Each structure stands twice: as C-alpha cells, then as structure tokens.
C-alpha cells in the first residue's frame, strides 16, 4: 500500500481540478522519463526505420513536454512532476530486456519496438483520460494542447505496429541463420 508520506509535496485531492493537475503532473513525469529512455533506445538501435521513427518521436516528445508546461501555465500552475510508477516500470522492463538481448541485435530491435509500443499505449490512455477531465472542467485551450499530444502518440503507435511484422521476421531469420551455424 502506498503511503502519502512516500510522495513529498503531494496534497489531498479535493476536486476534479486537483485530480486533473495531479494526473497532468504524472504524464509530465512520464514524458520526461520516456524522452530519456527514447534517447537511449535510439543509441541502441541499428535498424534505420526504427531509428528514424525514434528520432522523430524524440522531437515530438520534447514538444509534448512543452505542451504540458503550457497546460500548467493555462491553469495558473507551475509545472510539477508527480512520479509515474507505470512509466518507471515500463522503462525498467525495457532496460532489462535490452541487457538480455544485447548479443542478439535483431531480437534487441524487436524488443526496443515492443517497449516503445507499450509506452505509446500508456500515453494514449493517459491523454484520453486527461482530455475528458479537461473538457469537463472547461479548459478548452488545455484540451487542444493535450489533443496534439494524443494525436502524435496515436500516430507513433500506428507506425510501430506497422514495423513490427518486419522486425519480427528479421529476428526470426537471424535466429534461423544463427541456429544453422551452430549445428
């Protein structure tokens, strides 16, 4: 069970606006964590298409962070990160997989793409929820900023899904050829 004392600076949530600001802080933290992780995945990747996709999404993530900062400003708040344990967990899982596949480049590429796909799904769910609440509390400018982020996340998720069959086939082919060499 999580204790509030584990979250310094966290105050009780008394209304919908407080809930929104808290969750906005969570996606703000997640985007910062994911930006750093994407930069590392980009360095690990040798696959040109995947590397290009990551490079584009790194720039988009930087813009998404600015959009969130603008959303905080529109609410009269200073941007504040609220630890996103889900983001930390996804990154930890991806780091473990990267270490375990370091000797198998094609499997590593598939793992990087799979990790990025998981990240995109988390972000899509977060943005959809935030947009609904922002609409309810009448924050139309904030809705627009968050919709921009959501649209980019959905596009990135779609691009990754389109690349997965190719990456899977390449990983399978590499496995077959390395299996034949060891016989």
mmCIF file of the C-alpha atoms, coordinates in Angstrom:
data_MODEL
# 
_entry.id   MODEL 
# 
loop_
_atom_site.group_PDB 
_atom_site.id 
_atom_site.type_symbol 
_atom_site.label_atom_id 
_atom_site.label_alt_id 
_atom_site.label_comp_id 
_atom_site.label_asym_id 
_atom_site.label_entity_id 
_atom_site.label_seq_id 
_atom_site.pdbx_PDB_ins_code 
_atom_site.Cartn_x 
_atom_site.Cartn_y 
_atom_site.Cartn_z 
_atom_site.occupancy 
_atom_site.B_iso_or_equiv 
_atom_site.pdbx_formal_charge 
_atom_site.auth_seq_id 
_atom_site.auth_comp_id 
_atom_site.auth_asym_id 
_atom_site.auth_atom_id 
_atom_site.pdbx_PDB_model_num 
ATOM 1   C CA . UNK A 1 1   ? 0.000   0.000   0.000   1.00 0.00 ? 1   UNK A CA 1 
ATOM 2   C CA . UNK A 1 2   ? 1.378   3.399   -0.976  1.00 0.00 ? 2   UNK A CA 1 
ATOM 3   C CA . UNK A 1 3   ? 1.585   5.978   1.771   1.00 0.00 ? 3   UNK A CA 1 
ATOM 4   C CA . UNK A 1 4   ? 1.184   9.690   1.033   1.00 0.00 ? 4   UNK A CA 1 
ATOM 5   C CA . UNK A 1 5   ? 4.341   10.258  3.053   1.00 0.00 ? 5   UNK A CA 1 
ATOM 6   C CA . UNK A 1 6   ? 6.171   8.470   0.202   1.00 0.00 ? 6   UNK A CA 1 
ATOM 7   C CA . UNK A 1 7   ? 5.085   11.295  -2.106  1.00 0.00 ? 7   UNK A CA 1 
ATOM 8   C CA . UNK A 1 8   ? 6.559   14.518  -0.698  1.00 0.00 ? 8   UNK A CA 1 
ATOM 9   C CA . UNK A 1 9   ? 4.681   17.619  -1.785  1.00 0.00 ? 9   UNK A CA 1 
ATOM 10  C CA . UNK A 1 10  ? 1.558   15.664  -2.654  1.00 0.00 ? 10  UNK A CA 1 
ATOM 11  C CA . UNK A 1 11  ? -1.578  17.093  -1.179  1.00 0.00 ? 11  UNK A CA 1 
ATOM 12  C CA . UNK A 1 12  ? -5.004  15.547  -0.850  1.00 0.00 ? 12  UNK A CA 1 
ATOM 13  C CA . UNK A 1 13  ? -7.192  15.766  -3.933  1.00 0.00 ? 13  UNK A CA 1 
ATOM 14  C CA . UNK A 1 14  ? -10.397 17.615  -3.101  1.00 0.00 ? 14  UNK A CA 1 
ATOM 15  C CA . UNK A 1 15  ? -11.973 18.180  -6.514  1.00 0.00 ? 15  UNK A CA 1 
ATOM 16  C CA . UNK A 1 16  ? -11.846 17.390  -10.230 1.00 0.00 ? 16  UNK A CA 1 
ATOM 17  C CA . UNK A 1 17  ? -9.380  20.205  -10.940 1.00 0.00 ? 17  UNK A CA 1 
ATOM 18  C CA . UNK A 1 18  ? -6.966  18.897  -8.267  1.00 0.00 ? 18  UNK A CA 1 
ATOM 19  C CA . UNK A 1 19  ? -7.245  15.417  -9.767  1.00 0.00 ? 19  UNK A CA 1 
ATOM 20  C CA . UNK A 1 20  ? -6.523  16.828  -13.216 1.00 0.00 ? 20  UNK A CA 1 
ATOM 21  C CA . UNK A 1 21  ? -3.453  18.763  -12.031 1.00 0.00 ? 21  UNK A CA 1 
ATOM 22  C CA . UNK A 1 22  ? -2.158  15.673  -10.204 1.00 0.00 ? 22  UNK A CA 1 
ATOM 23  C CA . UNK A 1 23  ? -2.558  13.461  -13.281 1.00 0.00 ? 23  UNK A CA 1 
ATOM 24  C CA . UNK A 1 24  ? -1.082  16.151  -15.532 1.00 0.00 ? 24  UNK A CA 1 
ATOM 25  C CA . UNK A 1 25  ? 1.975   16.017  -13.259 1.00 0.00 ? 25  UNK A CA 1 
ATOM 26  C CA . UNK A 1 26  ? 2.066   12.261  -13.765 1.00 0.00 ? 26  UNK A CA 1 
ATOM 27  C CA . UNK A 1 27  ? 2.151   12.464  -17.563 1.00 0.00 ? 27  UNK A CA 1 
ATOM 28  C CA . UNK A 1 28  ? 4.678   15.299  -17.272 1.00 0.00 ? 28  UNK A CA 1 
ATOM 29  C CA . UNK A 1 29  ? 6.947   12.966  -15.309 1.00 0.00 ? 29  UNK A CA 1 
ATOM 30  C CA . UNK A 1 30  ? 6.266   10.099  -17.725 1.00 0.00 ? 30  UNK A CA 1 
ATOM 31  C CA . UNK A 1 31  ? 7.142   12.189  -20.790 1.00 0.00 ? 31  UNK A CA 1 
ATOM 32  C CA . UNK A 1 32  ? 10.432  13.265  -19.196 1.00 0.00 ? 32  UNK A CA 1 
ATOM 33  C CA . UNK A 1 33  ? 11.288  9.656   -18.349 1.00 0.00 ? 33  UNK A CA 1 
ATOM 34  C CA . UNK A 1 34  ? 10.267  8.427   -21.799 1.00 0.00 ? 34  UNK A CA 1 
ATOM 35  C CA . UNK A 1 35  ? 12.311  11.143  -23.513 1.00 0.00 ? 35  UNK A CA 1 
ATOM 36  C CA . UNK A 1 36  ? 15.457  9.966   -21.761 1.00 0.00 ? 36  UNK A CA 1 
ATOM 37  C CA . UNK A 1 37  ? 14.636  6.311   -22.468 1.00 0.00 ? 37  UNK A CA 1 
ATOM 38  C CA . UNK A 1 38  ? 13.952  7.020   -26.165 1.00 0.00 ? 38  UNK A CA 1 
ATOM 39  C CA . UNK A 1 39  ? 17.325  8.702   -26.475 1.00 0.00 ? 39  UNK A CA 1 
ATOM 40  C CA . UNK A 1 40  ? 18.949  5.555   -25.081 1.00 0.00 ? 40  UNK A CA 1 
ATOM 41  C CA . UNK A 1 41  ? 16.868  3.283   -27.359 1.00 0.00 ? 41  UNK A CA 1 
ATOM 42  C CA . UNK A 1 42  ? 17.906  5.412   -30.329 1.00 0.00 ? 42  UNK A CA 1 
ATOM 43  C CA . UNK A 1 43  ? 21.559  4.830   -29.408 1.00 0.00 ? 43  UNK A CA 1 
ATOM 44  C CA . UNK A 1 44  ? 20.988  1.056   -29.115 1.00 0.00 ? 44  UNK A CA 1 
ATOM 45  C CA . UNK A 1 45  ? 19.117  0.750   -32.384 1.00 0.00 ? 45  UNK A CA 1 
ATOM 46  C CA . UNK A 1 46  ? 20.843  -0.163  -35.653 1.00 0.00 ? 46  UNK A CA 1 
ATOM 47  C CA . UNK A 1 47  ? 17.634  -0.556  -37.664 1.00 0.00 ? 47  UNK A CA 1 
ATOM 48  C CA . UNK A 1 48  ? 17.304  2.509   -39.940 1.00 0.00 ? 48  UNK A CA 1 
ATOM 49  C CA . UNK A 1 49  ? 13.499  2.681   -39.956 1.00 0.00 ? 49  UNK A CA 1 
ATOM 50  C CA . UNK A 1 50  ? 13.204  2.166   -36.197 1.00 0.00 ? 50  UNK A CA 1 
ATOM 51  C CA . UNK A 1 51  ? 15.993  4.666   -35.558 1.00 0.00 ? 51  UNK A CA 1 
ATOM 52  C CA . UNK A 1 52  ? 14.244  7.235   -37.776 1.00 0.00 ? 52  UNK A CA 1 
ATOM 53  C CA . UNK A 1 53  ? 10.925  6.651   -36.008 1.00 0.00 ? 53  UNK A CA 1 
ATOM 54  C CA . UNK A 1 54  ? 12.585  7.111   -32.610 1.00 0.00 ? 54  UNK A CA 1 
ATOM 55  C CA . UNK A 1 55  ? 14.367  10.265  -33.782 1.00 0.00 ? 55  UNK A CA 1 
ATOM 56  C CA . UNK A 1 56  ? 11.082  11.794  -34.947 1.00 0.00 ? 56  UNK A CA 1 
ATOM 57  C CA . UNK A 1 57  ? 9.312   10.825  -31.747 1.00 0.00 ? 57  UNK A CA 1 
ATOM 58  C CA . UNK A 1 58  ? 12.095  12.281  -29.600 1.00 0.00 ? 58  UNK A CA 1 
ATOM 59  C CA . UNK A 1 59  ? 11.404  15.681  -31.187 1.00 0.00 ? 59  UNK A CA 1 
ATOM 60  C CA . UNK A 1 60  ? 7.659   15.160  -30.714 1.00 0.00 ? 60  UNK A CA 1 
ATOM 61  C CA . UNK A 1 61  ? 8.169   14.233  -27.059 1.00 0.00 ? 61  UNK A CA 1 
ATOM 62  C CA . UNK A 1 62  ? 10.127  17.440  -26.497 1.00 0.00 ? 62  UNK A CA 1 
ATOM 63  C CA . UNK A 1 63  ? 7.162   19.356  -27.960 1.00 0.00 ? 63  UNK A CA 1 
ATOM 64  C CA . UNK A 1 64  ? 4.725   17.337  -25.850 1.00 0.00 ? 64  UNK A CA 1 
ATOM 65  C CA . UNK A 1 65  ? 6.610   18.358  -22.721 1.00 0.00 ? 65  UNK A CA 1 
ATOM 66  C CA . UNK A 1 66  ? 6.316   22.000  -23.793 1.00 0.00 ? 66  UNK A CA 1 
ATOM 67  C CA . UNK A 1 67  ? 2.577   21.476  -24.417 1.00 0.00 ? 67  UNK A CA 1 
ATOM 68  C CA . UNK A 1 68  ? 2.167   20.096  -20.897 1.00 0.00 ? 68  UNK A CA 1 
ATOM 69  C CA . UNK A 1 69  ? 4.100   23.037  -19.470 1.00 0.00 ? 69  UNK A CA 1 
ATOM 70  C CA . UNK A 1 70  ? 1.753   25.358  -21.383 1.00 0.00 ? 70  UNK A CA 1 
ATOM 71  C CA . UNK A 1 71  ? -1.232  23.436  -19.987 1.00 0.00 ? 71  UNK A CA 1 
ATOM 72  C CA . UNK A 1 72  ? 0.091   24.007  -16.447 1.00 0.00 ? 72  UNK A CA 1 
ATOM 73  C CA . UNK A 1 73  ? 0.534   27.694  -17.269 1.00 0.00 ? 73  UNK A CA 1 
ATOM 74  C CA . UNK A 1 74  ? -3.039  27.922  -18.599 1.00 0.00 ? 74  UNK A CA 1 
ATOM 75  C CA . UNK A 1 75  ? -4.177  26.513  -15.253 1.00 0.00 ? 75  UNK A CA 1 
ATOM 76  C CA . UNK A 1 76  ? -2.099  29.096  -13.345 1.00 0.00 ? 76  UNK A CA 1 
ATOM 77  C CA . UNK A 1 77  ? 0.207   26.358  -12.043 1.00 0.00 ? 77  UNK A CA 1 
ATOM 78  C CA . UNK A 1 78  ? 3.932   25.761  -12.118 1.00 0.00 ? 78  UNK A CA 1 
ATOM 79  C CA . UNK A 1 79  ? 4.812   22.522  -13.915 1.00 0.00 ? 79  UNK A CA 1 
ATOM 80  C CA . UNK A 1 80  ? 5.363   19.836  -11.319 1.00 0.00 ? 80  UNK A CA 1 
ATOM 81  C CA . UNK A 1 81  ? 6.353   16.239  -11.888 1.00 0.00 ? 81  UNK A CA 1 
ATOM 82  C CA . UNK A 1 82  ? 4.421   13.610  -9.997  1.00 0.00 ? 82  UNK A CA 1 
ATOM 83  C CA . UNK A 1 83  ? 6.230   10.259  -10.022 1.00 0.00 ? 83  UNK A CA 1 
ATOM 84  C CA . UNK A 1 84  ? 4.645   7.994   -12.627 1.00 0.00 ? 84  UNK A CA 1 
ATOM 85  C CA . UNK A 1 85  ? 5.329   4.474   -11.382 1.00 0.00 ? 85  UNK A CA 1 
ATOM 86  C CA . UNK A 1 86  ? 3.849   2.954   -14.549 1.00 0.00 ? 86  UNK A CA 1 
ATOM 87  C CA . UNK A 1 87  ? 6.401   4.822   -16.683 1.00 0.00 ? 87  UNK A CA 1 
ATOM 88  C CA . UNK A 1 88  ? 9.240   3.828   -14.367 1.00 0.00 ? 88  UNK A CA 1 
ATOM 89  C CA . UNK A 1 89  ? 8.118   0.193   -14.583 1.00 0.00 ? 89  UNK A CA 1 
ATOM 90  C CA . UNK A 1 90  ? 7.927   0.178   -18.380 1.00 0.00 ? 90  UNK A CA 1 
ATOM 91  C CA . UNK A 1 91  ? 11.406  1.693   -18.596 1.00 0.00 ? 91  UNK A CA 1 
ATOM 92  C CA . UNK A 1 92  ? 12.814  -0.809  -16.108 1.00 0.00 ? 92  UNK A CA 1 
ATOM 93  C CA . UNK A 1 93  ? 11.337  -3.703  -18.100 1.00 0.00 ? 93  UNK A CA 1 
ATOM 94  C CA . UNK A 1 94  ? 12.796  -2.291  -21.336 1.00 0.00 ? 94  UNK A CA 1 
ATOM 95  C CA . UNK A 1 95  ? 16.225  -1.866  -19.733 1.00 0.00 ? 95  UNK A CA 1 
ATOM 96  C CA . UNK A 1 96  ? 16.229  -5.482  -18.553 1.00 0.00 ? 96  UNK A CA 1 
ATOM 97  C CA . UNK A 1 97  ? 15.212  -6.724  -21.991 1.00 0.00 ? 97  UNK A CA 1 
ATOM 98  C CA . UNK A 1 98  ? 17.909  -4.585  -23.616 1.00 0.00 ? 98  UNK A CA 1 
ATOM 99  C CA . UNK A 1 99  ? 20.565  -6.109  -21.390 1.00 0.00 ? 99  UNK A CA 1 
ATOM 100 C CA . UNK A 1 100 ? 19.295  -9.640  -22.001 1.00 0.00 ? 100 UNK A CA 1 
ATOM 101 C CA . UNK A 1 101 ? 19.217  -9.195  -25.800 1.00 0.00 ? 101 UNK A CA 1 
ATOM 102 C CA . UNK A 1 102 ? 22.438  -7.204  -26.201 1.00 0.00 ? 102 UNK A CA 1 
ATOM 103 C CA . UNK A 1 103 ? 24.138  -10.124 -28.001 1.00 0.00 ? 103 UNK A CA 1 
ATOM 104 C CA . UNK A 1 104 ? 21.232  -10.578 -30.456 1.00 0.00 ? 104 UNK A CA 1 
ATOM 105 C CA . UNK A 1 105 ? 20.829  -7.319  -32.427 1.00 0.00 ? 105 UNK A CA 1 
ATOM 106 C CA . UNK A 1 106 ? 17.659  -8.341  -34.294 1.00 0.00 ? 106 UNK A CA 1 
ATOM 107 C CA . UNK A 1 107 ? 15.985  -9.511  -31.082 1.00 0.00 ? 107 UNK A CA 1 
ATOM 108 C CA . UNK A 1 108 ? 17.131  -6.263  -29.444 1.00 0.00 ? 108 UNK A CA 1 
ATOM 109 C CA . UNK A 1 109 ? 15.452  -4.238  -32.238 1.00 0.00 ? 109 UNK A CA 1 
ATOM 110 C CA . UNK A 1 110 ? 12.226  -6.175  -31.764 1.00 0.00 ? 110 UNK A CA 1 
ATOM 111 C CA . UNK A 1 111 ? 12.455  -5.581  -28.007 1.00 0.00 ? 111 UNK A CA 1 
ATOM 112 C CA . UNK A 1 112 ? 13.005  -1.842  -28.487 1.00 0.00 ? 112 UNK A CA 1 
ATOM 113 C CA . UNK A 1 113 ? 9.960   -1.625  -30.762 1.00 0.00 ? 113 UNK A CA 1 
ATOM 114 C CA . UNK A 1 114 ? 7.855   -3.650  -28.327 1.00 0.00 ? 114 UNK A CA 1 
ATOM 115 C CA . UNK A 1 115 ? 8.893   -1.444  -25.424 1.00 0.00 ? 115 UNK A CA 1 
ATOM 116 C CA . UNK A 1 116 ? 8.058   1.689   -27.414 1.00 0.00 ? 116 UNK A CA 1 
ATOM 117 C CA . UNK A 1 117 ? 4.654   0.221   -28.334 1.00 0.00 ? 117 UNK A CA 1 
ATOM 118 C CA . UNK A 1 118 ? 3.870   -0.329  -24.637 1.00 0.00 ? 118 UNK A CA 1 
ATOM 119 C CA . UNK A 1 119 ? 4.898   3.244   -23.846 1.00 0.00 ? 119 UNK A CA 1 
ATOM 120 C CA . UNK A 1 120 ? 2.637   4.612   -26.575 1.00 0.00 ? 120 UNK A CA 1 
ATOM 121 C CA . UNK A 1 121 ? -0.373  2.679   -25.256 1.00 0.00 ? 121 UNK A CA 1 
ATOM 122 C CA . UNK A 1 122 ? 0.161   4.032   -21.737 1.00 0.00 ? 122 UNK A CA 1 
ATOM 123 C CA . UNK A 1 123 ? 0.478   7.581   -23.050 1.00 0.00 ? 123 UNK A CA 1 
ATOM 124 C CA . UNK A 1 124 ? -2.631  7.221   -25.231 1.00 0.00 ? 124 UNK A CA 1 
ATOM 125 C CA . UNK A 1 125 ? -4.673  6.049   -22.239 1.00 0.00 ? 125 UNK A CA 1 
ATOM 126 C CA . UNK A 1 126 ? -3.357  8.916   -20.079 1.00 0.00 ? 126 UNK A CA 1 
ATOM 127 C CA . UNK A 1 127 ? -4.040  11.602  -22.661 1.00 0.00 ? 127 UNK A CA 1 
ATOM 128 C CA . UNK A 1 128 ? -7.535  10.319  -23.385 1.00 0.00 ? 128 UNK A CA 1 
ATOM 129 C CA . UNK A 1 129 ? -8.379  10.457  -19.681 1.00 0.00 ? 129 UNK A CA 1 
ATOM 130 C CA . UNK A 1 130 ? -6.851  13.914  -19.247 1.00 0.00 ? 130 UNK A CA 1 
ATOM 131 C CA . UNK A 1 131 ? -8.742  15.274  -22.246 1.00 0.00 ? 131 UNK A CA 1 
ATOM 132 C CA . UNK A 1 132 ? -12.071 14.063  -20.841 1.00 0.00 ? 132 UNK A CA 1 
ATOM 133 C CA . UNK A 1 133 ? -11.449 15.765  -17.499 1.00 0.00 ? 133 UNK A CA 1 
ATOM 134 C CA . UNK A 1 134 ? -10.126 18.962  -19.132 1.00 0.00 ? 134 UNK A CA 1 
ATOM 135 C CA . UNK A 1 135 ? -13.350 19.121  -21.167 1.00 0.00 ? 135 UNK A CA 1 
ATOM 136 C CA . UNK A 1 136 ? -15.430 18.669  -18.015 1.00 0.00 ? 136 UNK A CA 1 
ATOM 137 C CA . UNK A 1 137 ? -13.676 21.492  -16.185 1.00 0.00 ? 137 UNK A CA 1 
ATOM 138 C CA . UNK A 1 138 ? -13.937 23.790  -19.211 1.00 0.00 ? 138 UNK A CA 1 
ATOM 139 C CA . UNK A 1 139 ? -10.238 24.021  -20.070 1.00 0.00 ? 139 UNK A CA 1 
ATOM 140 C CA . UNK A 1 140 ? -10.618 24.219  -23.860 1.00 0.00 ? 140 UNK A CA 1 
ATOM 141 C CA . UNK A 1 141 ? -7.091  25.513  -24.565 1.00 0.00 ? 141 UNK A CA 1 
ATOM 142 C CA . UNK A 1 142 ? -5.643  22.720  -22.451 1.00 0.00 ? 142 UNK A CA 1 
ATOM 143 C CA . UNK A 1 143 ? -7.808  20.227  -24.364 1.00 0.00 ? 143 UNK A CA 1 
ATOM 144 C CA . UNK A 1 144 ? -6.245  21.434  -27.632 1.00 0.00 ? 144 UNK A CA 1 
ATOM 145 C CA . UNK A 1 145 ? -2.708  21.017  -26.291 1.00 0.00 ? 145 UNK A CA 1 
ATOM 146 C CA . UNK A 1 146 ? -3.431  17.524  -24.994 1.00 0.00 ? 146 UNK A CA 1 
ATOM 147 C CA . UNK A 1 147 ? -5.169  16.521  -28.227 1.00 0.00 ? 147 UNK A CA 1 
ATOM 148 C CA . UNK A 1 148 ? -1.992  17.454  -30.132 1.00 0.00 ? 148 UNK A CA 1 
ATOM 149 C CA . UNK A 1 149 ? -0.029  15.130  -27.868 1.00 0.00 ? 149 UNK A CA 1 
ATOM 150 C CA . UNK A 1 150 ? -2.610  12.358  -28.191 1.00 0.00 ? 150 UNK A CA 1 
ATOM 151 C CA . UNK A 1 151 ? -2.587  12.579  -31.980 1.00 0.00 ? 151 UNK A CA 1 
ATOM 152 C CA . UNK A 1 152 ? 1.214   12.234  -32.084 1.00 0.00 ? 152 UNK A CA 1 
ATOM 153 C CA . UNK A 1 153 ? 1.132   9.266   -29.703 1.00 0.00 ? 153 UNK A CA 1 
ATOM 154 C CA . UNK A 1 154 ? -1.533  7.516   -31.792 1.00 0.00 ? 154 UNK A CA 1 
ATOM 155 C CA . UNK A 1 155 ? 0.464   8.102   -34.984 1.00 0.00 ? 155 UNK A CA 1 
ATOM 156 C CA . UNK A 1 156 ? 3.639   6.758   -33.395 1.00 0.00 ? 156 UNK A CA 1 
ATOM 157 C CA . UNK A 1 157 ? 1.811   3.693   -32.082 1.00 0.00 ? 157 UNK A CA 1 
ATOM 158 C CA . UNK A 1 158 ? 0.447   3.030   -35.563 1.00 0.00 ? 158 UNK A CA 1 
ATOM 159 C CA . UNK A 1 159 ? 3.904   3.368   -37.158 1.00 0.00 ? 159 UNK A CA 1 
ATOM 160 C CA . UNK A 1 160 ? 5.426   0.955   -34.643 1.00 0.00 ? 160 UNK A CA 1 
ATOM 161 C CA . UNK A 1 161 ? 2.638   -1.563  -35.237 1.00 0.00 ? 161 UNK A CA 1 
ATOM 162 C CA . UNK A 1 162 ? 3.315   -1.320  -38.974 1.00 0.00 ? 162 UNK A CA 1 
ATOM 163 C CA . UNK A 1 163 ? 7.032   -2.069  -38.442 1.00 0.00 ? 163 UNK A CA 1 
ATOM 164 C CA . UNK A 1 164 ? 6.531   -4.961  -36.017 1.00 0.00 ? 164 UNK A CA 1 
ATOM 165 C CA . UNK A 1 165 ? 5.929   -7.703  -38.648 1.00 0.00 ? 165 UNK A CA 1 
ATOM 166 C CA . UNK A 1 166 ? 9.160   -6.761  -40.458 1.00 0.00 ? 166 UNK A CA 1 
ATOM 167 C CA . UNK A 1 167 ? 11.155  -6.648  -37.210 1.00 0.00 ? 167 UNK A CA 1 
ATOM 168 C CA . UNK A 1 168 ? 9.668   -9.970  -36.152 1.00 0.00 ? 168 UNK A CA 1 
ATOM 169 C CA . UNK A 1 169 ? 10.576  -11.549 -39.492 1.00 0.00 ? 169 UNK A CA 1 
ATOM 170 C CA . UNK A 1 170 ? 14.114  -10.170 -39.301 1.00 0.00 ? 170 UNK A CA 1 
ATOM 171 C CA . UNK A 1 171 ? 14.508  -11.524 -35.758 1.00 0.00 ? 171 UNK A CA 1 
ATOM 172 C CA . UNK A 1 172 ? 13.170  -14.907 -36.857 1.00 0.00 ? 172 UNK A CA 1 
ATOM 173 C CA . UNK A 1 173 ? 15.522  -15.003 -39.876 1.00 0.00 ? 173 UNK A CA 1 
ATOM 174 C CA . UNK A 1 174 ? 18.515  -14.067 -37.738 1.00 0.00 ? 174 UNK A CA 1 
ATOM 175 C CA . UNK A 1 175 ? 17.604  -16.796 -35.273 1.00 0.00 ? 175 UNK A CA 1 
ATOM 176 C CA . UNK A 1 176 ? 17.308  -19.365 -38.062 1.00 0.00 ? 176 UNK A CA 1 
ATOM 177 C CA . UNK A 1 177 ? 20.638  -18.441 -39.625 1.00 0.00 ? 177 UNK A CA 1 
ATOM 178 C CA . UNK A 1 178 ? 22.457  -18.420 -36.285 1.00 0.00 ? 178 UNK A CA 1 
ATOM 179 C CA . UNK A 1 179 ? 20.820  -21.727 -35.389 1.00 0.00 ? 179 UNK A CA 1 
ATOM 180 C CA . UNK A 1 180 ? 22.095  -23.269 -38.622 1.00 0.00 ? 180 UNK A CA 1 
ATOM 181 C CA . UNK A 1 181 ? 25.654  -22.065 -37.943 1.00 0.00 ? 181 UNK A CA 1 
ATOM 182 C CA . UNK A 1 182 ? 25.773  -23.707 -34.538 1.00 0.00 ? 182 UNK A CA 1 
ATOM 183 C CA . UNK A 1 183 ? 24.852  -27.144 -35.898 1.00 0.00 ? 183 UNK A CA 1 
# 
